[in-house]
Amino acid sequence: MSRMRRYLVMGSTACLAMLSGCTSSPQGEQLTNAGRTMQGVGDARRLSKAEWNAYRADEGYLHSIAKPDTRVRLNFADPAQYRFALARLKLAGKTPENSPYLFQALEQRQKDHLSQGLAAGSFASEDPRGLATSAERKEMHLIEAANAGETTPEPNDGAGVARSTFPGGSYYTYADANYTDASGNPLGELKYIEEYEGGKDLPIATTGNLALTTQGRYRVSSYKVEDSVEGFKDSYIFSEFGAPAGVTSTRPVFSQLLVYAPVDTVLNDNLISVCLNRTWTQDCDYDLTGTPQAVKLPLKGQMSLTSAHLFDAARITQFKADTNMGTPTYDVGHLKLILTNAGGGCDVTDGNLIEARMNQFWRGATLSADKKTFSWDLTGANSAFFDDGCRQVQNEVKLSLRIVLPVVASVGGQTYQSSVTLASPDPRFPRPDYTFKKITVTNSCLAAGTEIELAEGQVAPVESVKAGDRVRNPHKPSLTVMDTAVGTESVPMVRIRNAAGNSLLMTEMHPIQVMARGMVQARHLKTGDLVMTKAGPSKLVEVSRESYAGKVYNVKVGSDAEKLALGADQTVVYANGFVVGDGQIQAKYESIAMTQQNPNVLATLPARWHRDYVMSAKRK
């Protein structure tokens, strides 16, 4: 059971304390303990005045050698970078006493960097430029949103969101988000999250009160430490936006975004269905069966300026030229696909190139003649192309598009740069500029020739069943077929045979009803299982794998009215006499399989993290 402890939360007086670097002790924090996930608020009063001044100086130094929107790994052989990391963690309440292994790992990383001879002023990134050059599914740490509230009517209302994801999850992740002006003066609270045996999808949101500074340039930053199968690493990233340093410029105001793709085009069921190897006849918004080596999604939309500004045509032309030539760029936005169930994500790339860049997006960007409307069009052959590492069955994937928008004032010509963020729904992301509908990617089917029992008692091969047909159901006389799917399967399928001699060939994720276990995906069946059939429970005498080159099919059954009279997991059909689930049950158990976690964190967490986890759960 999750527990919640509430303490005094820092308000505007705390922001003033952060600005002054006061030396008083922290009066408390807000800490949410949700089992393996803890969230909280930073407090500058955890640092002495000398530590606060050193932190601010080290932060300024770090930003003088790093580039905006470029994720780097800190060099702990550089005293300023190491000191910055320790201070950032101390702001969040992390100490050697309550997080012993975390600080042991940080100390070991410093020793490793010293032994490597890393020079001050450099980073410890795998890539000397600090850029992510691969489009394959990988670990990500990004600034997902960074703005001064240009799409909201409230003044001085800045927002920032950082996000972290790791393929397959991590043993431990700490990540934070901080909103300041460009000189580092705090404009809001440092927010942080730490997760044990998770790390597949962690957003951290923060806000900024712009009235706390006289500057017109702002910054959202994020620091992360993570332990995984790849070892213990850290990373840092920041975004800057607003007016150039030392320049006074009015904030532009953007209209509401108009998005034409991706959208729910078929059933208007508030779900964007992406079909991989199978296509649902009635509900397949985007069919990827013709692109088996990648994920391609269309994006199209526009927005306008409603204030006395114009989009900066010269700067946008430079974006196009830089991304087309592969010139390292630091402020052109991002387009990412994140696998929330499997962890990790992919950047948009160009064709089969291995270098991830935003050329695809900027190639499809245009301005209206009056330079008041900005449009993007990644449709048809120019659809957003993500590496095949992200072509995986997922109950939900997150699409994140951050568009950097340079503008100039109509009068005076002062420049200003901000961004808007279009993202998949996430209650932990409080204020995206546009929210896509949920995007799901699914697969599950029966082999061609599988006999489905119809309402009248006859049987028909699954490939001949169509929407509107009625099929027999053990819980109700009959159910209506609402949708059908057809496609191929690239991995060996599961063959089962029972004591009565009945046989069925299905994809590994197809659900089948097992006595005492409920609905079970075919890949988890074993010889001796008692499965439900039309004749009653029957023991499996064979469970094997076999390659299959033919077509595979699936159905969804039960109208809304019919399902009202059914219980859980009862939209089933008879397939070769076996009771099997339909596409709706399949989606449910795919989601469960992807998100299921052992409630006993210590049972799966490496022993080196046990004390840190126990201490975090007891923090006061």
Buried (B, 14 or more C-beta within 10 A) or exposed (E): EEEEEEBEEBEEEBBEBBBEBBBEEBBBBBBBBEBBBBBBBBBBBBBEEEBBEBBBBBBBBBBEBBBBBBBBBBBBBBEBBBBBBBBBBBBBBBBBEBBBBBBBBBBEBBEBBEEEEBEEEBBBBEBEEBBBEBBBBBBBBBBBBBBBBBBBEEEBBBBBBBBBBBBBBBBBBBBBBBBBBBBBBBBBBBBBBBBBBBBBBBBBBBBBBBEBBEBBBBBBBBBBBBBBEEEBBBBBBBBBBBBBEEEEBBBBBBBEBEBBBBBBEBBEEEBBBBBBBBBBBBBBBBBBBEBEEBBBBBBBBBBBBEBEBBBBEEBBEBBBEBBEEEEEBBBBBBBBBBBBBBBBBBBBBBEEEEBBBBBBBBBBBEBEEEBBBBBBBBBEEBBBBBBBBBBBBBBBBBBBBBBBBBBBBEEEEBBBBBBBBBBBBBEEBEBBBBBBBBBBBBBBBBBBEBBBBBBEEEBBBBBEBEBEBBBBBEEBEBBBBBBBBBBBBEEEBBBBBBEEEBBBBBBBBBBBBBEEEEBBBBBBBEEEBBBBBBEEBBEBEEBEEEEBEEBBBBBBBBEEEBBEEBEEBBBBBBBBBBBBBBBBBBBBBBBEBBEEEEEEBBEEBEEBBBEBBEBBBEBE
